[in-house]
């Protein structure tokens, strides 16, 4: 599985998450972990949705 790119500039949502993390004075490493978790979850949901409607081969 490829590692997702985590650039807050790609998404207003990720930019908002980044600002919130920094306002709460969390570490950059925590920020990076949160971004990877969010992107992994998004990829999982998209794959699951596509397979449910039959767009992907099993």
C-alpha positions as CSV (number, residue, x, y, z in Angstrom):
1,X,0.0,0.0,0.0
2,X,1.4,3.4,-0.9
3,X,1.8,6.1,1.8
4,X,-0.7,8.9,1.3
5,X,0.5,12.4,0.7
6,X,-0.4,14.7,3.5
7,X,-0.4,18.3,2.3
8,X,-2.9,20.6,4.1
9,X,-2.7,22.9,1.1
10,X,-4.7,20.3,-0.9
11,X,-7.8,20.5,1.2
12,X,-9.5,23.2,3.3
13,X,-10.5,20.5,5.8
14,X,-6.9,19.5,6.3
15,X,-5.9,23.1,6.6
16,X,-8.5,23.6,9.3
17,X,-7.2,20.4,11.1
18,X,-3.7,21.8,11.0
19,X,-4.7,25.1,12.4
20,X,-6.6,23.5,15.2
21,X,-3.7,21.2,16.1
22,X,-1.3,24.2,16.2
23,X,-3.7,26.3,18.3
24,X,-3.8,23.5,20.8
25,X,0.0,23.4,20.8
26,X,0.3,19.7,19.8
27,X,3.5,18.5,18.3
28,X,4.3,18.4,14.6
29,X,4.6,14.7,14.9
30,X,1.1,14.4,16.2
31,X,-0.1,16.6,13.4
32,X,1.5,14.3,10.9
33,X,0.0,11.2,12.5
34,X,-3.5,12.8,12.5
35,X,-3.1,13.6,8.8
36,X,-2.1,10.0,7.9
37,X,-5.0,8.7,9.9
38,X,-7.5,11.0,8.2
39,X,-6.1,10.2,4.7
40,X,-6.1,6.4,5.4
41,X,-9.7,6.6,6.6
42,X,-10.7,8.6,3.6
43,X,-9.1,6.1,1.2
44,X,-10.7,3.2,3.1
45,X,-14.2,4.8,2.8
46,X,-13.8,5.5,-0.9
47,X,-12.6,2.0,-1.7
48,X,-15.4,0.5,0.4
49,X,-18.0,2.7,-1.3
50,X,-16.7,1.9,-4.8
51,X,-16.6,-1.8,-4.2
52,X,-20.2,-1.7,-2.7
53,X,-21.5,-0.2,-5.9
54,X,-19.5,-2.6,-8.1
55,X,-17.0,-0.2,-9.6
56,X,-13.9,-2.2,-8.5
57,X,-13.0,-5.7,-9.2
58,X,-12.7,-8.0,-6.1
